[in-house]
Amino acid sequence: MRDIQGHSGRAVADALGLSTAAMKSRLHRARATVRHMVRDTPEPARGGNADGNQD
């Protein structure tokens, strides 16, 4: 809600029934998890087509 939809921290915290501090903590952990997953995901091979042959 905060990063994608641009809602304020207070609005997100209220919608989730959390304090602002708790919402910030959860958002920090979620961002770290996404960063970790993106960093550890191998990049797809470049070039070629679906069967692996280069045209």
C-alpha positions as CSV (number, residue, x, y, z in Angstrom):
1,M,0.0,0.0,0.0
2,R,2.8,2.4,0.8
3,D,5.3,1.6,-2.0
4,I,2.9,0.8,-4.8
5,Q,-0.2,2.8,-4.1
6,G,1.6,5.7,-2.4
7,H,-0.5,5.8,0.8
8,S,0.9,7.5,3.8
9,G,2.5,5.5,6.6
10,R,-0.3,6.5,9.0
11,A,-3.0,5.4,6.5
12,V,-1.3,2.0,6.0
13,A,-0.8,1.5,9.7
14,D,-4.5,2.4,10.4
15,A,-5.7,0.1,7.6
16,L,-3.7,-2.8,9.0
17,G,-4.6,-2.1,12.6
18,L,-0.9,-1.5,13.5
19,S,1.1,1.3,15.1
20,T,3.2,3.4,12.7
21,A,6.3,1.9,14.3
22,A,5.1,-1.7,13.7
23,M,4.1,-0.9,10.1
24,K,7.6,0.6,9.5
25,S,9.2,-2.5,10.9
26,R,7.1,-4.9,8.8
27,L,7.8,-2.8,5.7
28,H,11.5,-2.8,6.4
29,R,11.5,-6.6,6.7
30,A,9.4,-7.0,3.5
31,R,11.7,-4.8,1.5
32,A,14.7,-6.8,2.8
33,T,13.1,-10.1,1.8
34,V,12.3,-8.8,-1.7
35,R,15.9,-7.5,-2.1
36,H,17.2,-10.9,-1.0
37,M,15.0,-12.8,-3.3
38,V,15.8,-10.6,-6.3
39,R,19.5,-10.7,-5.6
40,D,19.5,-14.5,-5.4
41,T,17.4,-15.1,-8.5
42,P,19.5,-16.2,-11.5
43,E,19.1,-14.0,-14.6
44,P,17.5,-15.8,-17.5
45,A,19.8,-16.7,-20.4
46,R,20.1,-14.0,-23.0
47,G,19.6,-14.6,-26.7
48,G,18.0,-17.7,-28.2
49,N,14.4,-18.6,-28.2
50,A,12.2,-20.9,-26.0
51,D,13.9,-24.1,-27.1
52,G,17.4,-22.7,-26.4
53,N,18.4,-22.3,-30.1
54,Q,19.8,-19.1,-31.4
55,D,18.1,-17.8,-34.6
